[in-house]
Every structure is written in C-alpha cells, then in structure tokens.
Amino acid sequence: MKILDQARSAATRCRDAASTKVDGLRAKRQHARLISELGEARYAKSKGVTTSDAEIERIIAEIDALGDPDANTTPQNADDPE
C-alpha cells in the first residue's frame, strides 16, 4: 500500500502544479486581452469615437485587480527540489 500512497501523492502534486500553471496562463491571457481592450478604448477616444471615461476606468480597475501576471505568487515548497 505504501507504493500506492506514494503514487497518489505524486499524482496530486503533478495535478496541483499543472493547475497552478494553467491558472497563470489564464491570468496572462486575461491581462493581455484587457491591455488590448484598453488600447482600443484609448485610441477610439482620441479619434472622437464614443468611449466613456467610465469604460476606460473599468478596464484599468480590472487590470489592477489581476495584478502582475508575471509575478511568481506561489511559494516554493522547501521539500521539492527544482
């Protein structure tokens, strides 16, 4: 049974690591989409197309809420060698 427990533990660690990476990729894609949307809104406003300041502020607030998608926010486990 010990070998099954070790395999289960390894599978759980792999799943958690994969989930963390997927979440990071989702955050980066969301951040890139918002930056693009912000650029489009600012450009449209500069050309006189109707874009409200509230819309621009909403996009900025969403970007701020996401934080830096490139920052490593997950602490390394001291037991796991890199």
ABEGO torsion letter per residue (X at the ends): XAAAAAAAAAAAAAAAAAAAAAAAAAAAAAAAAAAAAAAAAAAAAAAGBBBBAAAAAAAAAAAAAAEBAABBABBBBAABBX
